[in-house]
Amino acid sequence: MLARLIISSNTILRSSILNIAKVAVQNVTNATIVEKPSTHNFSTFIKGSVNSSLLSNSKIQQIAHNIGPSRTVTKYSYRKGKRKSVKAVLKRFYRLAWGGWIRTICGRHKRLWRKSPPRKRRLRQHVLCNATQSMLLDKMVGSYWRRAKYYVDDPYEPYHTREEFPLTATKPRPYFPPEN
């Protein structure tokens, strides 16, 4: 049932994209193209009825409304050819020394007058990201931010070690002899 629903939604999406492309091609053939280089990217400007007809198309408006924001990685920088860190990741997340990432809860400063005291207390807490999110965030930052950082009076110092997990434990466990 789910596969049939996915296939039907894909065919509907594909047919709507084809219809939009046909309308765009018809409008472009009717419009006049003027070559006017821009100062940034030497783009081509199209005069005529293209802008008004494409913007008034309900399918294009629906697709444009459903598109979400994207924070992609710059693969190669202009000066050195290195990957660039995504600034939104550095602003919103904090990397712990063992590879985990933590973040604050969204809306922790918004409309506090309507939230109950237990909910306000939960909003002050931090949330750990899961393994998939941590791997994605590691890919979105550079090697500098993946290294361990040592700050003076770091409030996150107790969380940089992970002693309860056997693979990351550094301190030896105490030995308790068996009782006879």
N, CA and C atoms as an extended XYZ file, in Angstrom:
540
Properties=species:S:1:pos:R:3:atomname:S:1:resname:S:1:resid:I:1 pbc="F F F"
N         0.831       -1.189        0.000 N   MET     1
C         0.000        0.000        0.000 CA  MET     1
C         0.874        1.251        0.000 C   MET     1
N         1.897        1.258        0.865 N   LEU     2
C         2.781        2.414        0.958 CA  LEU     2
C         3.596        2.579       -0.314 C   LEU     2
N         4.076        1.448       -0.870 N   ALA     3
C         4.856        1.523       -2.108 CA  ALA     3
C         3.988        2.032       -3.249 C   ALA     3
N         2.727        1.588       -3.308 N   ARG     4
C         1.820        2.052       -4.353 CA  ARG     4
C         1.569        3.552       -4.202 C   ARG     4
N         1.439        4.025       -2.957 N   LEU     5
C         1.231        5.443       -2.702 CA  LEU     5
C         2.452        6.249       -3.109 C   LEU     5
N         3.649        5.745       -2.814 N   ILE     6
C         4.880        6.449       -3.180 CA  ILE     6
C         5.024        6.512       -4.693 C   ILE     6
N         4.736        5.409       -5.375 N   ILE     7
C         4.849        5.388       -6.834 CA  ILE     7
C         3.858        6.366       -7.449 C   ILE     7
N         2.616        6.395       -6.927 N   SER     8
C         1.630        7.316       -7.490 CA  SER     8
C         2.020        8.760       -7.224 C   SER     8
N         2.581        9.061       -6.050 N   SER     9
C         3.007       10.435       -5.771 CA  SER     9
C         4.178       10.826       -6.658 C   SER     9
N         5.082        9.876       -6.953 N   ASN    10
C         6.195       10.177       -7.852 CA  ASN    10
C         5.703       10.459       -9.260 C   ASN    10
N         4.722        9.690       -9.742 N   THR    11
C         4.210        9.933      -11.090 CA  THR    11
C         3.467       11.257      -11.161 C   THR    11
N         2.740       11.608      -10.109 N   ILE    12
C         2.054       12.899      -10.081 CA  ILE    12
C         3.074       14.027      -10.097 C   ILE    12
N         4.127       13.903       -9.303 N   LEU    13
C         5.161       14.931       -9.252 CA  LEU    13
C         5.865       15.046      -10.593 C   LEU    13
N         6.176       13.890      -11.213 N   ARG    14
C         6.862       13.902      -12.497 CA  ARG    14
C         5.991       14.551      -13.569 C   ARG    14
N         4.688       14.231      -13.583 N   SER    15
C         3.803       14.814      -14.591 CA  SER    15
C         3.622       16.306      -14.368 C   SER    15
N         3.562       16.747      -13.101 N   SER    16
C         3.421       18.183      -12.850 CA  SER    16
C         4.681       18.932      -13.253 C   SER    16
N         5.851       18.338      -13.059 N   ILE    17
C         7.094       18.993      -13.475 CA  ILE    17
C         7.150       19.085      -14.996 C   ILE    17
N         6.694       18.033      -15.692 N   LEU    18
C         6.673       18.078      -17.156 CA  LEU    18
C         5.718       19.153      -17.657 C   LEU    18
N         4.559       19.289      -17.021 N   ASN    19
C         3.617       20.336      -17.421 CA  ASN    19
C         4.210       21.718      -17.204 C   ASN    19
N         4.894       21.913      -16.087 N   ILE    20
C         5.524       23.203      -15.808 CA  ILE    20
C         6.609       23.487      -16.833 C   ILE    20
N         7.379       22.462      -17.197 N   ALA    21
C         8.435       22.655      -18.186 CA  ALA    21
C         7.851       23.028      -19.541 C   ALA    21
N         6.718       22.403      -19.930 N   LYS    22
C         6.086       22.748      -21.202 CA  LYS    22
C         5.636       24.205      -21.208 C   LYS    22
N         5.022       24.650      -20.109 N   VAL    23
C         4.570       26.040      -20.019 CA  VAL    23
C         5.761       26.982      -20.082 C   VAL    23
N         6.853       26.622      -19.399 N   ALA    24
C         8.034       27.483      -19.396 CA  ALA    24
C         8.651       27.572      -20.783 C   ALA    24
N         8.707       26.455      -21.506 N   VAL    25
C         9.275       26.467      -22.860 CA  VAL    25
C         8.413       27.296      -23.788 C   VAL    25
N         7.086       27.178      -23.671 N   GLN    26
C         6.204       27.983      -24.509 CA  GLN    26
C         6.387       29.464      -24.228 C   GLN    26
N         6.521       29.823      -22.949 N   ASN    27
C         6.680       31.230      -22.603 CA  ASN    27
C         8.039       31.761      -23.019 C   ASN    27
N         9.071       30.931      -22.945 N   VAL    28
C        10.401       31.385      -23.342 CA  VAL    28
C        10.468       31.585      -24.845 C   VAL    28
N         9.792       30.732      -25.615 N   THR    29
C         9.812       30.909      -27.071 CA  THR    29
C         9.053       32.161      -27.472 C   THR    29
N         8.045       32.564      -26.709 N   ASN    30
C         7.300       33.777      -27.022 CA  ASN    30
C         8.016       35.032      -26.539 C   ASN    30
N         8.925       34.909      -25.586 N   ALA    31
C         9.584       36.075      -25.008 CA  ALA    31
C        10.820       36.442      -25.817 C   ALA    31
N        11.282       37.654      -25.585 N   THR    32
C        12.516       38.104      -26.225 CA  THR    32
C        13.643       37.991      -25.224 C   THR    32
N        14.792       37.524      -25.685 N   ILE    33
C        15.942       37.332      -24.806 CA  ILE    33
C        16.928       38.456      -25.067 C   ILE    33
N        17.351       39.116      -24.015 N   VAL    34
C        18.286       40.221      -24.121 CA  VAL    34
C        19.540       39.835      -23.366 C   VAL    34
N        20.683       39.891      -24.019 N   GLU    35
C        21.951       39.598      -23.360 CA  GLU    35
C        22.425       40.870      -22.667 C   GLU    35
N        22.459       40.836      -21.360 N   LYS    36
C        22.935       41.972      -20.598 CA  LYS    36
C        23.758       41.417      -19.448 C   LYS    36
N        25.082       41.535      -19.491 N   PRO    37
C        25.887       40.931      -18.434 CA  PRO    37
C        25.708       41.657      -17.114 C   PRO    37
N        25.569       40.884      -16.078 N   SER    38
C        25.507       41.423      -14.734 CA  SER    38
C        26.929       41.607      -14.216 C   SER    38
N        27.088       42.369      -13.157 N   THR    39
C        28.427       42.585      -12.612 CA  THR    39
C        28.943       41.355      -11.890 C   THR    39
N        28.036       40.439      -11.499 N   HIS    40
C        28.466       39.286      -10.715 CA  HIS    40
C        28.594       38.005      -11.528 C   HIS    40
N        27.569       37.674      -12.305 N   ASN    41
C        27.584       36.335      -12.878 CA  ASN    41
C        27.227       36.282      -14.364 C   ASN    41
N        27.182       37.393      -15.063 N   PHE    42
C        26.923       37.429      -16.500 CA  PHE    42
C        25.701       36.589      -16.871 C   PHE    42
N        24.603       36.849      -16.195 N   SER    43
C        23.395       36.072      -16.452 CA  SER    43
C        22.600       36.684      -17.598 C   SER    43
N        21.688       35.918      -18.131 N   THR    44
C        20.842       36.355      -19.232 CA  THR    44
C        19.497       36.780      -18.668 C   THR    44
N        19.054       37.959      -19.066 N   PHE    45
C        17.771       38.450      -18.601 CA  PHE    45
C        16.731       38.192      -19.686 C   PHE    45
N        15.555       37.774      -19.288 N   ILE    46
C        14.482       37.462      -20.230 CA  ILE    46
C        13.375       38.485      -20.041 C   ILE    46
N        13.044       39.170      -21.142 N   LYS    47
C        11.954       40.130      -21.096 CA  LYS    47
C        10.697       39.482      -21.649 C   LYS    47
N         9.570       40.025      -21.311 N   GLY    48
C         8.328       39.531      -21.882 CA  GLY    48
C         7.407       39.007      -20.810 C   GLY    48
N         6.599       38.054      -21.204 N   SER    49
C         5.554       37.553      -20.322 CA  SER    49
C         5.997       36.357      -19.496 C   SER    49
N         7.304       36.049      -19.461 N   VAL    50
C         7.766       34.855      -18.751 CA  VAL    50
C         7.576       35.006      -17.256 C   VAL    50
N         8.027       36.133      -16.710 N   ASN    51
C         7.982       36.297      -15.261 CA  ASN    51
C         6.550       36.283      -14.740 C   ASN    51
N         5.661       37.017      -15.407 N   SER    52
C         4.297       37.100      -14.893 CA  SER    52
C         3.568       35.764      -15.025 C   SER    52
N         3.766       35.064      -16.161 N   SER    53
C         3.031       33.814      -16.338 CA  SER    53
C         3.586       32.700      -15.450 C   SER    53
N         4.914       32.657      -15.268 N   LEU    54
C         5.485       31.610      -14.421 CA  LEU    54
C         5.160       31.843      -12.956 C   LEU    54
N         5.176       33.110      -12.538 N   LEU    55
C         4.876       33.389      -11.139 CA  LEU    55
C         3.402       33.193      -10.822 C   LEU    55
N         2.550       33.346      -11.819 N   SER    56
C         1.127       33.151      -11.569 CA  SER    56
C         0.716       31.686      -11.681 C   SER    56
N         1.615       30.822      -12.118 N   ASN    57
C         1.310       29.397      -12.236 CA  ASN    57
C         1.156       28.804      -10.836 C   ASN    57
N         0.031       28.152      -10.592 N   SER    58
C        -0.249       27.641       -9.246 CA  SER    58
C         0.681       26.490       -8.867 C   SER    58
N         1.091       25.678       -9.851 N   LYS    59
C         1.972       24.552       -9.541 CA  LYS    59
C         3.353       25.039       -9.117 C   LYS    59
N         3.850       26.077       -9.785 N   ILE    60
C         5.153       26.631       -9.396 CA  ILE    60
C         5.064       27.251       -8.011 C   ILE    60
N         3.965       27.939       -7.725 N   GLN    61
C         3.798       28.521       -6.398 CA  GLN    61
C         3.748       27.438       -5.328 C   GLN    61
N         3.100       26.317       -5.632 N   GLN    62
C         3.008       25.226       -4.660 CA  GLN    62
C         4.375       24.597       -4.418 C   GLN    62
N         5.155       24.372       -5.486 N   ILE    63
C         6.489       23.790       -5.330 CA  ILE    63
C         7.401       24.752       -4.583 C   ILE    63
N         7.326       26.048       -4.917 N   ALA    64
C         8.169       27.037       -4.249 CA  ALA    64
C         7.811       27.159       -2.776 C   ALA    64
N         6.540       26.944       -2.448 N   HIS    65
C         6.118       27.035       -1.049 CA  HIS    65
C         6.638       25.859       -0.233 C   HIS    65
N         6.788       24.686       -0.856 N   ASN    66
C         7.206       23.481       -0.136 CA  ASN    66
C         8.715       23.330       -0.037 C   ASN    66
N         9.482       24.140       -0.746 N   ILE    67
C        10.936       24.022       -0.699 CA  ILE    67
C        11.431       24.596        0.622 C   ILE    67
N        12.238       23.825        1.340 N   GLY    68
C        12.766       24.273        2.623 CA  GLY    68
C        14.146       24.877        2.474 C   GLY    68
N        14.664       25.491        3.547 N   PRO    69
C        16.009       26.066        3.470 CA  PRO    69
C        17.070       24.979        3.388 C   PRO    69
N        18.176       25.313        2.784 N   SER    70
C        19.247       24.336        2.582 CA  SER    70
C        20.550       24.936        3.071 C   SER    70
N        21.280       24.183        3.875 N   ARG    71
C        22.591       24.637        4.341 CA  ARG    71
C        23.624       23.669        3.807 C   ARG    71
N        24.057       23.890        2.598 N   THR    72
C        24.967       22.968        1.949 CA  THR    72
C        26.407       23.339        2.251 C   THR    72
N        27.284       22.392        2.039 N   VAL    73
C        28.705       22.593        2.291 CA  VAL    73
C        29.351       23.137        1.028 C   VAL    73
N        30.217       24.136        1.190 N   THR    74
C        31.022       24.602        0.072 CA  THR    74
C        32.150       23.604       -0.114 C   THR    74
N        32.163       22.931       -1.255 N   LYS    75
C        33.126       21.855       -1.470 CA  LYS    75
C        34.548       22.386       -1.589 C   LYS    75
N        34.734       23.487       -2.319 N   TYR    76
C        36.074       24.036       -2.534 CA  TYR    76
C        36.003       25.548       -2.369 C   TYR    76
N        36.861       26.093       -1.509 N   SER    77
C        36.894       27.538       -1.339 CA  SER    77
C        37.666       28.174       -2.489 C   SER    77
N        37.457       29.472       -2.699 N   TYR    78
C        38.105       30.156       -3.809 CA  TYR    78
C        39.605       30.312       -3.581 C   TYR    78
N        39.999       30.654       -2.361 N   ARG    79
C        41.409       30.988       -2.132 CA  ARG    79
C        42.298       29.758       -1.988 C   ARG    79
N        41.910       28.837       -1.120 N   LYS    80
C        42.782       27.697       -0.821 CA  LYS    80
C        42.276       26.372       -1.371 C   LYS    80
N        41.037       26.303       -1.824 N   GLY    81
C        40.496       25.055       -2.336 CA  GLY    81
C        40.123       24.064       -1.255 C   GLY    81
N        39.820       24.569       -0.038 N   LYS    82
C        39.470       23.692        1.071 CA  LYS    82
C        37.971       23.764        1.334 C   LYS    82
N        37.460       22.750        2.037 N   ARG    83
C        36.053       22.767        2.431 CA  ARG    83
C        35.824       23.853        3.464 C   ARG    83
N        34.661       24.472        3.414 N   LYS    84
C        34.321       25.528        4.357 CA  LYS    84
C        33.332       24.992        5.390 C   LYS    84
N        33.459       25.475        6.610 N   SER    85
C        32.526       25.084        7.666 CA  SER    85
C        31.212       25.836        7.487 C   SER    85
N        30.115       25.159        7.802 N   VAL    86
C        28.799       25.791        7.743 CA  VAL    86
C        28.619       26.594        9.024 C   VAL    86
N        28.386       27.897        8.873 N   LYS    87
C        28.339       28.784       10.035 CA  LYS    87
C        27.151       28.478       10.942 C   LYS    87
N        26.046       28.015       10.385 N   ALA    88
C        24.873       27.711       11.208 CA  ALA    88
C        25.155       26.558       12.162 C   ALA    88
N        25.985       25.609       11.749 N   VAL    89
C        26.335       24.483       12.629 CA  VAL    89
C        27.183       24.984       13.790 C   VAL    89
N        28.161       25.837       13.500 N   LEU    90
C        29.036       26.343       14.561 CA  LEU    90
C        28.270       27.220       15.539 C   LEU    90
N        27.227       27.885       15.056 N   LYS    91
C        26.459       28.770       15.914 CA  LYS    91
C        25.486       28.002       16.803 C   LYS    91
N        24.917       26.912       16.303 N   ARG    92
C        23.830       26.239       17.009 CA  ARG    92
C        24.236       24.990       17.771 C   ARG    92
N        25.385       24.410       17.439 N   PHE    93
C        25.783       23.141       18.047 CA  PHE    93
C        27.146       23.282       18.711 C   PHE    93
N        27.444       22.350       19.630 N   TYR    94
C        28.736       22.318       20.307 CA  TYR    94
C        29.238       20.878       20.269 C   TYR    94
N        30.482       20.700       19.851 N   ARG    95
C        31.039       19.346       19.720 CA  ARG    95
C        31.793       18.968       20.984 C   ARG    95
N        31.497       17.808       21.516 N   LEU    96
C        32.196       17.291       22.685 CA  LEU    96
C        33.440       16.539       22.236 C   LEU    96
N        34.370       16.321       23.147 N   ALA    97
C        35.665       15.737       22.789 CA  ALA    97
C        35.531       14.305       22.282 C   ALA    97
N        34.503       13.575       22.681 N   TRP    98
C        34.354       12.184       22.255 CA  TRP    98
C        33.584       12.041       20.951 C   TRP    98
N        33.205       13.166       20.322 N   GLY    99
C        32.576       13.111       19.007 CA  GLY    99
C        31.092       13.385       19.000 C   GLY    99
N        30.486       13.496       20.163 N   GLY   100
C        29.059       13.805       20.209 CA  GLY   100
C        28.821       15.299       20.054 C   GLY   100
N        27.629       15.650       19.655 N   TRP   101
C        27.236       17.046       19.501 CA  TRP   101
C        26.048       17.311       20.411 C   TRP   101
N        26.016       18.496       21.022 N   ILE   102
C        24.875       18.890       21.844 CA  ILE   102
C        24.323       20.199       21.303 C   ILE   102
N        23.060       20.430       21.620 N   ARG   103
C        22.394       21.654       21.189 CA  ARG   103
C        21.375       22.041       22.245 C   ARG   103
N        20.921       23.268       22.172 N   THR   104
C        19.851       23.704       23.056 CA  THR   104
C        18.512       23.444       22.376 C   THR   104
N        17.452       23.469       23.148 N   ILE   105
C        16.119       23.202       22.612 CA  ILE   105
C        15.594       24.465       21.932 C   ILE   105
N        14.911       24.281       20.823 N   CYS   106
C        14.369       25.411       20.069 CA  CYS   106
C        13.286       26.119       20.879 C   CYS   106
N        13.218       27.426       20.741 N   GLY   107
C        12.179       28.214       21.385 CA  GLY   107
C        12.377       28.399       22.865 C   GLY   107
N        13.624       28.311       23.340 N   ARG   108
C        13.841       28.393       24.786 CA  ARG   108
C        13.702       29.814       25.311 C   ARG   108
N        13.720       30.819       24.437 N   HIS   109
C        13.546       32.207       24.872 CA  HIS   109
C        12.211       32.788       24.419 C   HIS   109
N        11.395       32.003       23.767 N   LYS   110
C        10.162       32.531       23.172 CA  LYS   110
C         8.951       32.216       24.042 C   LYS   110
N         8.121       33.204       24.265 N   ARG   111
C         6.819       33.065       24.938 CA  ARG   111
C         6.931       32.323       26.270 C   ARG   111
N         7.854       32.759       27.088 N   LEU   112
C         8.051       32.088       28.375 CA  LEU   112
C         6.886       32.320       29.331 C   LEU   112
N         6.118       33.367       29.097 N   TRP   113
C         4.993       33.655       29.981 CA  TRP   113
C         3.914       32.585       29.895 C   TRP   113
N         3.833       31.860       28.763 N   ARG   114
C         2.778       30.861       28.629 CA  ARG   114
C         3.254       29.456       28.980 C   ARG   114
N         4.552       29.283       29.256 N   LYS   115
C         5.082       27.939       29.520 CA  LYS   115
C         5.121       27.672       31.020 C   LYS   115
N         4.880       26.445       31.380 N   SER   116
C         4.852       26.066       32.792 CA  SER   116
C         6.281       25.985       33.334 C   SER   116
N         6.461       26.068       34.656 N   PRO   117
C         7.813       25.977       35.222 CA  PRO   117
C         8.555       24.686       34.889 C   PRO   117
N         7.906       23.504       34.891 N   PRO   118
C         8.670       22.313       34.484 CA  PRO   118
C         9.135       22.373       33.026 C   PRO   118
N         8.301       22.963       32.182 N   ARG   119
C         8.707       23.078       30.774 CA  ARG   119
C         9.851       24.071       30.617 C   ARG   119
N         9.835       25.159       31.396 N   LYS   120
C        10.951       26.121       31.358 CA  LYS   120
C        12.243       25.462       31.811 C   LYS   120
N        12.141       24.584       32.818 N   ARG   121
C        13.331       23.872       33.286 CA  ARG   121
C        13.862       22.944       32.198 C   ARG   121
N        12.964       22.260       31.487 N   ARG   122
C        13.393       21.390       30.382 CA  ARG   122
C        14.002       22.194       29.238 C   ARG   122
N        13.530       23.402       29.026 N   LEU   123
C        14.077       24.241       27.959 CA  LEU   123
C        15.500       24.694       28.267 C   LEU   123
N        15.858       24.755       29.544 N   ARG   124
C        17.227       25.153       29.899 CA  ARG   124
C        18.227       24.026       29.705 C   ARG   124
N        17.737       22.805       29.507 N   GLN   125
C        18.628       21.662       29.340 CA  GLN   125
C        19.107       21.553       27.899 C   GLN   125
N        20.200       20.815       27.708 N   HIS   126
C        20.745       20.568       26.383 CA  HIS   126
C        20.330       19.179       25.908 C   HIS   126
N        20.366       18.982       24.594 N   VAL   127
C        19.957       17.724       23.978 CA  VAL   127
C        21.140       17.157       23.217 C   VAL   127
N        21.367       15.842       23.351 N   LEU   128
C        22.415       15.176       22.578 CA  LEU   128
C        21.885       14.804       21.202 C   LEU   128
N        22.709       14.968       20.189 N   CYS   129
C        22.357       14.526       18.836 CA  CYS   129
C        22.658       13.038       18.706 C   CYS   129
N        21.918       12.356       17.848 N   ASN   130
C        22.167       10.928       17.658 CA  ASN   130
C        23.354       10.722       16.717 C   ASN   130
N        23.705        9.468       16.457 N   ALA   131
C        24.920        9.157       15.694 CA  ALA   131
C        24.831        9.651       14.259 C   ALA   131
N        23.678        9.523       13.636 N   THR   132
C        23.522        9.973       12.256 CA  THR   132
C        23.685       11.479       12.158 C   THR   132
N        23.063       12.206       13.082 N   GLN   133
C        23.185       13.661       13.083 CA  GLN   133
C        24.623       14.079       13.368 C   GLN   133
N        25.305       13.377       14.289 N   SER   134
C        26.690       13.721       14.610 CA  SER   134
C        27.608       13.507       13.418 C   SER   134
N        27.397       12.425       12.662 N   MET   135
C        28.213       12.201       11.468 CA  MET   135
C        27.963       13.283       10.429 C   MET   135
N        26.715       13.695       10.270 N   LEU   136
C        26.388       14.744        9.314 CA  LEU   136
C        27.010       16.070        9.729 C   LEU   136
N        26.947       16.387       11.023 N   LEU   137
C        27.535       17.634       11.509 CA  LEU   137
C        29.051       17.609       11.374 C   LEU   137
N        29.677       16.435       11.581 N   ASP   138
C        31.124       16.325       11.381 CA  ASP   138
C        31.509       16.607        9.936 C   ASP   138
N        30.660       16.197        8.997 N   LYS   139
C        30.941       16.473        7.590 CA  LYS   139
C        30.761       17.943        7.248 C   LYS   139
N        29.940       18.640        8.015 N   MET   140
C        29.633       20.035        7.702 CA  MET   140
C        30.621       21.010        8.313 C   MET   140
N        31.554       20.545        9.138 N   VAL   141
C        32.566       21.433        9.712 CA  VAL   141
C        33.950       20.951        9.296 C   VAL   141
N        34.926       21.830        9.448 N   GLY   142
C        36.287       21.491        9.065 CA  GLY   142
C        37.015       20.720       10.146 C   GLY   142
N        38.254       20.349        9.834 N   SER   143
C        39.043       19.545       10.773 CA  SER   143
C        39.381       20.325       12.039 C   SER   143
N        39.458       21.649       11.950 N   TYR   144
C        39.748       22.463       13.134 CA  TYR   144
C        38.658       22.274       14.186 C   TYR   144
N        37.411       22.249       13.763 N   TRP   145
C        36.306       22.137       14.712 CA  TRP   145
C        36.076       20.711       15.169 C   TRP   145
N        36.666       19.729       14.477 N   ARG   146
C        36.545       18.340       14.922 CA  ARG   146
C        37.568       17.999       15.999 C   ARG   146
N        38.613       18.810       16.139 N   ARG   147
C        39.602       18.560       17.193 CA  ARG   147
C        39.042       18.975       18.547 C   ARG   147
N        39.579       18.387       19.607 N   ALA   148
C        39.137       18.724       20.963 CA  ALA   148
C        39.607       20.123       21.319 C   ALA   148
N        38.747       20.882       21.968 N   LYS   149
C        39.065       22.248       22.388 CA  LYS   149
C        39.158       22.276       23.914 C   LYS   149
N        40.107       23.046       24.408 N   TYR   150
C        40.314       23.166       25.852 CA  TYR   150
C        40.169       24.631       26.223 C   TYR   150
N        39.058       24.968       26.886 N   TYR   151
C        38.776       26.336       27.278 CA  TYR   151
C        38.958       26.483       28.784 C   TYR   151
N        39.235       27.700       29.218 N   VAL   152
C        39.353       27.991       30.642 CA  VAL   152
C        37.946       28.029       31.229 C   VAL   152
N        37.755       27.373       32.352 N   ASP   153
C        36.460       27.307       33.043 CA  ASP   153
C        35.343       26.863       32.092 C   ASP   153
N        35.575       25.786       31.396 N   ASP   154
C        34.597       25.273       30.440 CA  ASP   154
C        33.424       24.648       31.192 C   ASP   154
N        32.197       25.135       31.000 N   PRO   155
C        31.066       24.528       31.714 CA  PRO   155
C        30.738       23.118       31.223 C   PRO   155
N        31.236       22.749       30.045 N   TYR   156
C        30.960       21.424       29.487 CA  TYR   156
C        32.067       20.418       29.799 C   TYR   156
N        32.987       20.753       30.678 N   GLU   157
C        34.128       19.882       30.986 CA  GLU   157
C        33.722       18.484       31.463 C   GLU   157
N        32.712       18.326       32.330 N   PRO   158
C        32.350       16.965       32.746 CA  PRO   158
C        31.794       16.100       31.617 C   PRO   158
N        31.313       16.723       30.550 N   TYR   159
C        30.681       15.966       29.469 CA  TYR   159
C        31.659       15.572       28.371 C   TYR   159
N        32.904       16.042       28.443 N   HIS   160
C        33.886       15.712       27.410 CA  HIS   160
C        34.420       14.290       27.557 C   HIS   160
N        34.296       13.695       28.724 N   THR   161
C        34.700       12.299       28.909 CA  THR   161
C        33.443       11.446       28.981 C   THR   161
N        33.575       10.227       28.512 N   ARG   162
C        32.416        9.328       28.466 CA  ARG   162
C        32.820        8.016       29.113 C   ARG   162
N        32.791        7.990       30.433 N   GLU   163
C        33.311        6.846       31.186 CA  GLU   163
C        32.350        5.666       31.237 C   GLU   163
N        31.070        5.896       31.039 N   GLU   164
C        30.121        4.788       31.173 CA  GLU   164
C        30.098        3.882       29.954 C   GLU   164
N        30.716        4.313       28.853 N   PHE   165
C        30.744        3.523       27.626 CA  PHE   165
C        32.106        2.859       27.516 C   PHE   165
N        32.199        1.529       27.379 N   PRO   166
C        33.494        0.837       27.461 CA  PRO   166
C        34.511        1.268       26.399 C   PRO   166
N        34.051        1.620       25.209 N   LEU   167
C        35.006        1.986       24.158 CA  LEU   167
C        35.680        3.328       24.407 C   LEU   167
N        34.992        4.239       25.065 N   THR   168
C        35.557        5.568       25.280 CA  THR   168
C        36.045        5.784       26.705 C   THR   168
N        35.925        4.796       27.575 N   ALA   169
C        36.371        4.947       28.962 CA  ALA   169
C        37.893        4.991       29.010 C   ALA   169
N        38.436        5.961       29.739 N   THR   170
C        39.890        6.095       29.860 CA  THR   170
C        40.386        5.696       31.240 C   THR   170
N        39.579        5.924       32.272 N   LYS   171
C        39.995        5.576       33.624 CA  LYS   171
C        39.754        4.087       33.861 C   LYS   171
N        40.677        3.412       34.564 N   PRO   172
C        40.435        1.984       34.840 CA  PRO   172
C        39.301        1.822       35.844 C   PRO   172
N        38.525        0.797       35.628 N   ARG   173
C        37.422        0.524       36.542 CA  ARG   173
C        37.972       -0.079       37.840 C   ARG   173
N        37.349        0.238       38.965 N   PRO   174
C        37.829       -0.351       40.223 CA  PRO   174
C        37.558       -1.852       40.258 C   PRO   174
N        38.476       -2.546       40.884 N   TYR   175
C        38.353       -4.002       40.973 CA  TYR   175
C        37.692       -4.365       42.291 C   TYR   175
N        36.622       -5.104       42.214 N   PHE   176
C        35.954       -5.615       43.389 CA  PHE   176
C        36.132       -7.129       43.392 C   PHE   176
N        36.896       -7.693       44.348 N   PRO   177
C        37.100       -9.153       44.360 CA  PRO   177
C        35.784       -9.873       44.629 C   PRO   177
N        35.649      -11.065       44.081 N   PRO   178
C        34.403      -11.816       44.310 CA  PRO   178
C        34.265      -12.204       45.777 C   PRO   178
N        33.044      -12.160       46.246 N   GLU   179
C        32.779      -12.531       47.643 CA  GLU   179
C        32.642      -14.040       47.747 C   GLU   179
N        33.276      -14.630       48.748 N   ASN   180
C        33.216      -16.093       48.954 CA  ASN   180
C        32.133      -16.472       49.900 C   ASN   180
